[in-house]
Each structure stands twice: as C-alpha cells, then as structure tokens.
Amino acid sequence: MIEIIFFRRSALTLLLLAILVAPALPQSKETAKTAPVTDTLRAGTTAAPPGVRDERLWQRALKLQRSAIVVDSHNDILSFMFDENYDIGVSSVGKYHTDIARMKEGGLSAEFFSVYVDRSYAEKGGAARRAMDLIDSVYRAAEKHPDDLLMSYSVADIRRAKKAKRIAALMGIEGGHAIENSLPALRDFYRLGVRYMTLTHNNTNGWADACCDKALHNGLSDFGKEVVREMNRIGMLVDISHVSDKTMSDVLDTSTAPVIASHSSARALASRPRNIPDDLLRRIAKNGGVVMINFYPIFIDQKAIDASAARDVRLKPQRDALNEGFKNDPKRREEELDKLNAANPLPPTPLSVLVDHFDHVAKIAGIDHVGIGSDFDGVPYLPEGMKDIAQLPNLTYELLRRGYSEGDVRKVLGENFLRAFAAAERVAARSSSGGQVSRDGSVRRIEDGKK
C-alpha cells in the first residue's frame, strides 16, 4: 500500500533551517492516489542550513535557473485537476506539490502533465475516455490562465513559451493501455496534443511487459513493436519508464528515434525494478535518449527502500485487517491505511541522495543523457530540500556545487530533453508524408490477449 509520511520537526530545527513547514502533500499513483501529506518547504529556502550555503553560488544558481529552459517531464497534478476540480492557478501550498505560482518560483519553463490512466481502467474499460477527460483538463487550465500557460506541442513551442515568459504545457500518457490496443487511437491522442506515451504503467498490457507485473510477451509483442514504430513515424516520444528490462531492450532494438525514461532513476544506487540498470543506461545513450530522474525516495534511497520493506512486514496484519474491514468502502480504507502509515513514518532522504542519481547517470550514460522527471504530485513524500516544485533551484545549486559547468547544468535542466525531442521530430518529418498523421498509418488493432 502506498506510504503517506508525516515528518515532525521541532521549533528549534525550524529556526535553524529557516524554513516554513506545511502540513500535507499528496499521495502516490505508483500504487494508488489519494490526498495530501507532509512538509512543504517554501521556495528560496536552501538545500543546506544558512551559514553553510555559499550565497554567491546560490545567486549564480538562481540566475542560471531564470535564464535556462527547465523541463520537467512528469508531473501528476493533472489527476487532481480533474478528479478534485483543482484550479492550478490557486495556491495549494501544504496540499499539493504544484501550482502556477510555485512553478514560476521554481523557474520552470515546460511541464509535461501526466495523463495517468490507472490499471483499473484496463480491467473494467474506459481507459481512452479517462485519458481524454484528463487531456481536456490541461486545455481548460491553459485557457483559464493564458498569461501563464501556453499549450505546446513541439520544441519550437517550448522555446516560444520561454521567450513569452509563459510555461509550456505539454502532455504525456502514462500507461499504454490508454490506446486500447489501437493504432488509430494512438494517432488520435497525438492529434489531441500528447507527445509521449509511457508504454506501460506497473501493469503488463496487451502488447508490452511491465516492470512490476507478470511477463506475458517476453518484452514487446509484435504489435508492441508496431506501436513503437508508429510512435516514431508520427513524432511521439517512446517512454520506457515502468517497463520491464526486456521491454526496454526491445524498444531500443526497434526505435529509430531517441527514447526517454520520463521518471526513472539508477538501479545501481537503489534496487527497484522501476529503475534502470547500467547496461541499459549505456544503450539509451547510444540511442540518443534521455533518462529523466525520478525524485521519489522509495525509488532513489536504498535506506528508505529497506525501511519501507521492513515496515510492510511489520504492518501487514493491520493492513490486512483494514483491507478486509473496509473492502466495501475504498475511500475509508485508504484513509485508514494512510493514518497507519502516518503513524509509522520512514526516515527522511537528503537532497544529496537525489543528486547522486544525476551523477550516476551522467557518469554511465554521459552528461547529454540525463534530465528532470520529478513525479511531483504522484508520490507521497520527497527528499529534503525538494519538497515542492518551487524548490527546483536547489537542484541547480547542488549541481553547481558539485562542479558541473553552467553549460552542463543547462543540459540537465532541459536542453538534453529538447535535443531528444527535436531528433524525434526530425524522424517523424522524414517518415510521415509531410506531417500527414493518418494517411500512411496502419489501422491495426488487436483484441486483448492477442499479439
């Protein structure tokens, strides 16, 4: 069950850190989604206590953050925008990780809103409708806040938004079951503005094996390979987060365009199947792709992973009782499970652990192949110094502090992603008959259970 973690700090610690602590932040769609949790640090606060921070370096980091194109390839606030009718223009400090004011505070240039389609829709039906409902919410937000958000579909649009001092709003589907095994549906989502698709979520679908589910296809099925080729043809980035290692390998064998991992981290540092092993990091580099680092402690911090596993064992009897006692009341069940987790918190993860993943991917794959894929508002808690989207400058500060050049930091913040996106656009321009999305496209679709 997903963890909701509450941290309590003493007034003395708050004074020493000179930060504000808010009571709650949201829960993770990595296994479920509910409402908020813990401790939002306000923007402008430091990754290190006052007196330890290099003020000159901090000002340099802020200047760089303002001038760079900063791309976050995965943010789950969209689910709350639709399910809770949340207006992203209204402050949600203490409730969610994201709102427009804090996006600006964090120096964000482009946000990919995650069109997250829960696996339950693959089982009960309605996956495509769920995706379309979420897509409409992005357009609603952009139309409601035209001075702040610009619907964007290309690298040129992102650069145009930056010049206009607006945030580029883009979309990526999370969970390939959203296309309901139909290549025409895939193309329709492209027309609606979707510019990447995560081939699976944690569930294996009709054509691709997931990281965290039973393998049915030995990676990609024949139809799955056709999905990848069609995504290349129309210019939709192939996202390999959540997929199995074999699926990842098959994608790299198949794709003629750079791929992305929209929110993944390094398995060498944190042993989770959601993370990417070094051999595949090297292959992603050869492909020209980019690994966008996920911020969730349970994916990046081995100590947190181990503590979570131990807690799962310890709390299993209580969780089983709650699951049985509230099996007909899922909302109440989630509330009670959240309370149980809150009473049994996991240890905090320092910002340095997150930045270690940027270091590792840069070392193994190269500095041109790493970027930001936060998973804001899709996870229940975040590392110290990265409690919401306003704190993105702390990453820039830490990269500079570790000796990265400003040019390399710009790559990590967004230019690496833009390079891969532009390359995918060029592949599509050569293969889609002058931008005609459907004319040469396959009309193939499959029934569930077929390849």
C-alpha positions as CSV (number, residue, x, y, z in Angstrom):
1,M,0.0,0.0,0.0
2,I,1.3,3.5,-0.7
3,E,3.0,5.3,2.0
4,I,2.0,8.7,3.5
5,I,4.8,10.0,5.6
6,F,4.5,12.8,8.2
7,F,7.6,14.5,9.5
8,R,7.6,16.4,12.8
9,R,10.3,18.9,13.4
10,S,11.0,20.9,16.5
11,A,10.7,24.6,16.6
12,L,14.4,24.8,17.1
13,T,15.1,22.9,14.0
14,L,12.8,25.1,12.0
15,L,14.6,28.2,13.3
16,L,18.0,26.8,12.4
17,L,16.9,25.8,8.9
18,A,14.9,29.0,8.4
19,I,12.2,27.2,6.5
20,L,8.4,27.0,6.6
21,V,6.8,23.7,7.1
22,A,3.3,23.0,5.7
23,P,1.2,20.1,6.9
24,A,0.5,18.0,3.9
25,L,1.4,16.7,0.4
26,P,-0.3,14.2,-2.0
27,Q,-0.2,10.5,-2.4
28,S,1.5,8.3,-5.0
29,K,-0.1,6.9,-8.1
30,E,2.8,4.4,-8.2
31,T,0.3,2.2,-6.4
32,A,-2.7,4.4,-5.7
33,K,-3.9,8.0,-5.4
34,T,-5.4,9.8,-2.5
35,A,-5.0,13.1,-0.9
36,P,-2.2,15.1,0.7
37,V,0.7,14.8,3.1
38,T,3.6,16.5,4.6
39,D,6.1,19.3,4.9
40,T,6.3,21.8,2.0
41,L,9.5,23.9,2.1
42,R,9.0,27.3,0.5
43,A,10.9,28.4,-2.5
44,G,14.1,30.2,-1.9
45,T,15.0,28.1,1.1
46,T,18.2,26.3,0.9
47,A,19.4,22.8,0.4
48,A,21.8,23.4,3.3
49,P,21.3,25.4,6.5
50,P,22.0,29.1,6.4
51,G,25.7,29.8,7.0
52,V,26.6,26.6,5.2
53,R,25.2,27.6,1.9
54,D,27.5,29.5,-0.4
55,E,25.5,32.7,-1.0
56,R,27.4,33.7,-4.1
57,L,26.9,30.2,-5.6
58,W,23.2,30.4,-4.7
59,Q,22.7,33.7,-6.5
60,R,24.5,32.2,-9.5
61,A,22.2,29.2,-9.4
62,L,19.1,31.4,-9.3
63,K,20.4,33.4,-12.3
64,L,21.0,30.2,-14.2
65,Q,17.6,28.9,-13.3
66,R,15.9,32.0,-14.6
67,S,17.8,32.0,-17.9
68,A,17.8,28.3,-18.7
69,I,15.0,26.2,-20.2
70,V,13.8,24.0,-17.4
71,V,11.8,21.0,-18.4
72,D,10.0,18.6,-16.0
73,S,8.9,15.5,-18.0
74,H,6.5,14.1,-15.4
75,N,4.0,15.8,-13.1
76,D,0.8,14.1,-11.8
77,I,-1.0,17.2,-10.6
78,L,-3.4,16.6,-13.6
79,S,-5.2,13.8,-11.8
80,F,-6.1,16.2,-9.0
81,M,-7.0,18.9,-11.5
82,F,-9.7,16.6,-13.0
83,D,-10.7,14.4,-10.0
84,E,-10.8,17.2,-7.5
85,N,-11.6,20.0,-9.9
86,Y,-8.4,21.7,-8.7
87,D,-7.6,25.0,-10.3
88,I,-3.8,25.1,-10.8
89,G,-3.9,28.9,-10.6
90,V,-4.9,28.7,-6.9
91,S,-2.3,28.2,-4.3
92,S,-2.1,24.6,-3.0
93,V,0.8,25.0,-0.6
94,G,0.5,22.3,2.0
95,K,-1.8,20.2,-0.1
96,Y,-0.1,19.6,-3.5
97,H,3.4,20.0,-4.8
98,T,2.3,22.1,-7.8
99,D,0.6,25.3,-8.6
100,I,1.3,28.0,-11.2
101,A,2.9,30.4,-8.7
102,R,5.3,27.8,-7.4
103,M,6.1,26.6,-11.0
104,K,7.2,30.2,-11.7
105,E,9.1,30.3,-8.4
106,G,11.0,27.2,-9.4
107,G,12.0,28.6,-12.7
108,L,10.0,26.0,-14.6
109,S,9.8,26.5,-18.4
110,A,7.9,23.4,-19.6
111,E,5.8,20.9,-17.8
112,F,4.6,17.6,-19.1
113,F,1.3,16.9,-17.4
114,S,0.9,13.2,-16.9
115,V,-2.2,11.7,-18.4
116,Y,-2.2,8.9,-15.9
117,V,-4.6,6.1,-16.6
118,D,-4.8,3.7,-13.7
119,R,-4.6,0.0,-14.4
120,S,-8.2,-0.5,-13.2
121,Y,-9.3,1.1,-16.5
122,A,-7.5,-1.6,-18.4
123,E,-9.6,-4.2,-16.4
124,K,-13.0,-2.5,-16.3
125,G,-12.8,-0.5,-19.5
126,G,-12.9,3.2,-20.2
127,A,-9.1,3.8,-20.5
128,A,-9.3,6.0,-23.6
129,R,-12.2,8.1,-22.1
130,R,-10.2,8.6,-18.9
131,A,-7.3,9.8,-20.9
132,M,-9.5,12.2,-22.9
133,D,-11.1,13.6,-19.7
134,L,-7.6,14.4,-18.3
135,I,-6.4,15.9,-21.6
136,D,-9.4,18.3,-21.5
137,S,-8.3,19.5,-18.1
138,V,-5.0,20.6,-19.4
139,Y,-6.7,22.6,-22.1
140,R,-9.1,24.0,-19.5
141,A,-6.2,25.2,-17.4
142,A,-4.3,26.8,-20.3
143,E,-7.5,28.6,-21.5
144,K,-8.2,29.8,-17.9
145,H,-4.7,31.0,-17.4
146,P,-3.5,32.3,-20.8
147,D,-1.0,34.7,-19.4
148,D,0.8,31.9,-17.5
149,L,0.4,28.7,-19.6
150,L,0.9,28.0,-23.3
151,M,-0.3,24.8,-24.9
152,S,2.7,23.4,-26.6
153,Y,3.4,20.5,-29.0
154,S,7.0,20.9,-30.1
155,V,10.5,22.1,-29.3
156,A,9.8,25.4,-31.0
157,D,6.7,25.9,-28.9
158,I,8.7,25.3,-25.7
159,R,11.3,27.9,-26.8
160,R,8.5,30.3,-27.8
161,A,6.8,29.9,-24.4
162,K,10.1,30.7,-22.7
163,K,10.5,33.9,-24.7
164,A,6.9,34.9,-23.9
165,K,7.6,34.3,-20.1
166,R,4.9,31.6,-20.0
167,I,5.1,28.0,-19.0
168,A,4.8,25.5,-21.9
169,A,2.0,23.0,-21.1
170,L,2.6,19.6,-22.7
171,M,1.1,16.1,-22.1
172,G,2.4,12.5,-21.9
173,I,0.2,9.5,-21.5
174,E,1.2,7.2,-18.6
175,G,0.0,3.7,-19.4
176,G,-0.1,2.3,-22.9
177,H,-3.4,0.6,-22.2
178,A,-4.9,4.1,-22.8
179,I,-4.9,3.4,-26.6
180,E,-7.0,0.3,-26.1
181,N,-4.7,-1.7,-28.4
182,S,-5.5,0.6,-31.4
183,L,-3.0,2.4,-33.6
184,P,-5.7,4.8,-34.8
185,A,-6.4,5.7,-31.2
186,L,-2.7,6.3,-30.7
187,R,-2.8,8.8,-33.6
188,D,-5.9,10.5,-32.2
189,F,-4.1,11.1,-29.0
190,Y,-1.2,12.6,-30.9
191,R,-3.7,15.0,-32.5
192,L,-5.0,15.9,-29.1
193,G,-1.5,17.0,-28.2
194,V,0.1,14.0,-26.5
195,R,3.8,14.0,-27.2
196,Y,5.0,10.9,-25.3
197,M,3.5,7.7,-24.1
198,T,4.8,5.5,-21.3
199,L,4.3,2.1,-22.8
200,T,3.1,0.5,-19.6
201,H,2.4,1.5,-16.1
202,N,3.1,-1.1,-13.4
203,N,0.7,-3.5,-15.2
204,T,1.5,-5.6,-18.3
205,N,-0.9,-4.7,-21.1
206,G,-1.9,-6.4,-24.3
207,W,1.5,-5.8,-26.0
208,A,4.2,-4.8,-23.5
209,D,5.5,-6.3,-20.3
210,A,5.8,-4.0,-17.2
211,C,8.5,-3.9,-14.6
212,C,6.2,-4.9,-11.8
213,D,3.8,-7.5,-13.2
214,K,3.8,-10.9,-14.8
215,A,5.6,-11.1,-18.2
216,L,3.3,-12.2,-21.0
217,H,5.1,-11.1,-24.1
218,N,8.8,-11.7,-23.5
219,G,9.2,-7.9,-23.7
220,L,7.3,-6.3,-26.6
221,S,4.9,-8.4,-28.7
222,D,4.9,-7.9,-32.5
223,F,2.1,-5.4,-32.1
224,G,4.1,-3.6,-29.4
225,K,6.9,-3.2,-31.8
226,E,4.4,-1.8,-34.3
227,V,3.3,0.7,-31.6
228,V,6.9,1.9,-31.2
229,R,7.4,2.2,-35.0
230,E,4.2,4.2,-35.3
231,M,5.2,6.5,-32.4
232,N,8.4,7.1,-34.3
233,R,6.6,7.8,-37.5
234,I,4.2,10.4,-36.0
235,G,6.7,12.1,-33.7
236,M,5.5,10.8,-30.3
237,L,8.3,10.1,-27.9
238,V,8.6,6.5,-26.6
239,D,8.7,6.5,-22.8
240,I,10.4,3.4,-21.2
241,S,9.7,4.2,-17.5
242,H,7.7,1.4,-15.8
243,V,8.5,-1.2,-18.5
244,S,10.5,-4.5,-17.9
245,D,14.1,-4.7,-18.8
246,K,13.3,-6.9,-21.7
247,T,10.7,-4.5,-23.0
248,M,13.2,-1.7,-22.6
249,S,15.7,-3.7,-24.6
250,D,13.2,-4.5,-27.3
251,V,12.3,-0.8,-27.6
252,L,15.9,0.1,-28.1
253,D,16.2,-2.6,-30.8
254,T,13.1,-1.2,-32.5
255,S,13.1,2.6,-32.2
256,T,14.7,4.8,-34.8
257,A,14.2,7.9,-32.7
258,P,15.6,8.8,-29.3
259,V,13.6,7.4,-26.4
260,I,13.0,8.9,-22.9
261,A,12.5,7.4,-19.5
262,S,10.2,10.2,-18.2
263,H,10.6,9.4,-14.5
264,S,13.2,6.8,-13.7
265,S,16.4,6.5,-11.7
266,A,19.5,4.4,-11.4
267,R,19.2,0.8,-10.2
268,A,22.9,0.7,-9.2
269,L,22.1,3.1,-6.4
270,A,18.6,1.9,-5.5
271,S,17.5,-1.6,-6.1
272,R,14.0,-1.3,-7.6
273,P,12.7,-2.8,-10.8
274,R,11.4,0.6,-11.8
275,N,15.0,1.8,-12.0
276,I,17.3,1.4,-15.0
277,P,20.4,-0.9,-14.8
278,D,23.8,0.4,-16.1
279,D,23.8,-1.8,-19.2
280,L,20.6,-0.3,-20.4
281,L,21.7,3.2,-19.4
282,R,24.6,2.7,-21.9
283,R,22.2,1.6,-24.6
284,I,19.9,4.6,-24.0
285,A,23.0,6.8,-24.5
286,K,23.7,5.1,-27.9
287,N,20.1,5.6,-28.9
288,G,20.4,9.3,-28.1
289,G,17.8,9.1,-25.4
290,V,17.4,10.8,-22.0
291,V,16.8,9.4,-18.5
292,M,14.7,11.9,-16.5
293,I,15.4,11.3,-12.8
294,N,12.5,10.5,-10.5
295,F,12.6,12.2,-7.1
296,Y,10.6,9.7,-5.0
297,P,12.7,8.5,-2.0
298,I,11.4,4.9,-2.4
299,F,13.0,4.8,-5.8
300,I,16.2,6.6,-5.1
301,D,17.2,5.9,-1.5
302,Q,18.2,2.4,-0.6
303,K,17.8,3.1,3.1
304,A,14.2,4.2,2.5
305,I,13.6,1.2,0.4
306,D,14.8,-1.1,3.1
307,A,12.9,0.7,5.8
308,S,9.7,0.5,3.7
309,A,10.1,-3.2,3.2
310,A,10.6,-3.8,6.9
311,R,7.5,-1.6,7.6
312,D,5.5,-3.6,5.1
313,V,6.2,-6.8,7.0
314,R,5.6,-5.2,10.4
315,L,2.2,-3.6,9.4
316,K,0.9,-6.5,7.3
317,P,-1.6,-7.8,9.9
318,Q,-3.0,-4.3,10.5
319,R,-3.2,-3.6,6.7
320,D,-4.9,-6.9,6.1
321,A,-7.5,-6.2,8.8
322,L,-8.2,-2.7,7.3
323,N,-8.5,-4.1,3.8
324,E,-11.0,-6.7,5.0
325,G,-12.9,-4.4,7.3
326,F,-13.4,-1.7,4.7
327,K,-13.5,-3.8,1.5
328,N,-16.8,-2.2,0.6
329,D,-15.7,1.3,1.3
330,P,-12.5,2.0,-0.6
331,K,-12.3,5.7,0.4
332,R,-12.5,4.9,4.1
333,R,-10.0,2.1,3.6
334,E,-7.5,4.5,2.0
335,E,-8.0,7.0,4.8
336,E,-7.3,4.3,7.5
337,L,-4.3,2.9,5.7
338,D,-2.9,6.5,5.4
339,K,-3.3,7.0,9.1
340,L,-1.5,3.8,9.8
341,N,1.4,4.8,7.5
342,A,1.5,8.3,9.1
343,A,1.9,6.8,12.5
344,N,4.8,4.7,11.2
345,P,6.9,7.2,9.2
346,L,10.0,6.4,7.1
347,P,13.3,8.2,7.6
348,P,13.9,11.4,5.6
349,T,16.0,11.3,2.4
350,P,18.6,14.0,1.9
351,L,18.8,16.0,-1.3
352,S,22.3,14.6,-1.9
353,V,20.8,11.2,-2.5
354,L,18.7,12.5,-5.3
355,V,21.6,14.3,-6.9
356,D,23.7,11.1,-6.7
357,H,21.3,9.7,-9.3
358,F,22.0,12.6,-11.7
359,D,25.7,12.0,-11.1
360,H,25.5,8.3,-11.8
361,V,23.5,8.6,-15.0
362,A,25.9,11.3,-16.2
363,K,28.8,9.0,-15.4
364,I,27.4,5.9,-17.0
365,A,25.4,7.3,-19.9
366,G,27.0,10.7,-20.3
367,I,26.0,14.3,-19.4
368,D,23.9,14.5,-22.6
369,H,21.5,11.8,-21.4
370,V,20.1,12.9,-18.0
371,G,17.2,15.3,-17.1
372,I,14.4,16.0,-14.7
373,G,11.3,13.8,-14.3
374,S,10.2,14.7,-10.8
375,D,6.9,12.8,-10.3
376,F,5.6,15.7,-8.3
377,D,2.1,15.1,-7.1
378,G,2.4,11.4,-7.9
379,V,4.3,10.4,-4.8
380,P,3.6,10.8,-1.1
381,Y,6.8,12.5,0.0
382,L,10.0,13.9,-1.4
383,P,13.7,14.4,-0.4
384,E,14.7,17.2,2.0
385,G,15.2,20.4,0.1
386,M,12.9,19.3,-2.8
387,K,9.5,19.4,-1.1
388,D,7.7,21.0,-4.0
389,I,8.2,22.4,-7.5
390,A,9.3,25.8,-6.2
391,Q,12.5,24.1,-4.8
392,L,13.9,23.1,-8.2
393,P,16.7,25.7,-7.9
394,N,18.1,23.6,-5.1
395,L,19.0,21.0,-7.7
396,T,20.8,23.6,-9.8
397,Y,22.7,24.8,-6.8
398,E,23.8,21.3,-5.8
399,L,24.9,20.5,-9.4
400,L,27.0,23.7,-9.5
401,R,28.4,22.9,-6.0
402,R,29.5,19.5,-7.3
403,G,31.4,21.1,-10.1
404,Y,29.2,20.9,-13.1
405,S,29.7,23.7,-15.6
406,E,26.8,26.0,-16.3
407,G,26.6,24.6,-19.8
408,D,26.2,21.1,-18.4
409,V,23.7,22.2,-15.9
410,R,21.6,23.7,-18.7
411,K,21.7,20.3,-20.4
412,V,20.4,18.6,-17.4
413,L,17.7,21.2,-16.7
414,G,16.2,21.0,-20.2
415,E,18.5,21.1,-23.2
416,N,19.1,17.3,-23.2
417,F,15.3,16.7,-23.4
418,L,14.9,19.3,-26.1
419,R,17.7,17.6,-28.2
420,A,16.0,14.2,-28.0
421,F,12.6,15.7,-28.7
422,A,13.9,17.6,-31.7
423,A,15.5,14.4,-33.0
424,A,12.2,12.6,-32.7
425,E,10.6,15.4,-34.6
426,R,13.1,15.0,-37.4
427,V,12.5,11.3,-37.7
428,A,8.8,12.0,-38.0
429,A,9.3,14.7,-40.6
430,R,11.2,12.2,-42.8
431,S,8.6,9.4,-42.4
432,S,5.1,10.9,-42.0
433,S,4.5,12.3,-45.5
434,G,4.8,16.0,-44.7
435,G,3.0,15.8,-41.4
436,Q,0.1,13.8,-42.5
437,V,-0.5,11.7,-39.4
438,S,-3.0,9.1,-40.6
439,R,-2.6,8.7,-44.4
440,D,0.2,6.1,-44.2
441,G,-0.6,4.8,-40.8
442,S,-1.6,1.2,-40.0
443,V,-5.2,0.7,-39.0
444,R,-4.3,-2.4,-37.0
445,R,-5.7,-3.0,-33.6
446,I,-5.7,-6.2,-31.5
447,E,-8.1,-7.9,-29.2
448,D,-7.0,-8.4,-25.6
449,G,-4.8,-11.4,-25.2
450,K,-3.6,-11.4,-28.8
451,K,-0.3,-10.3,-30.2
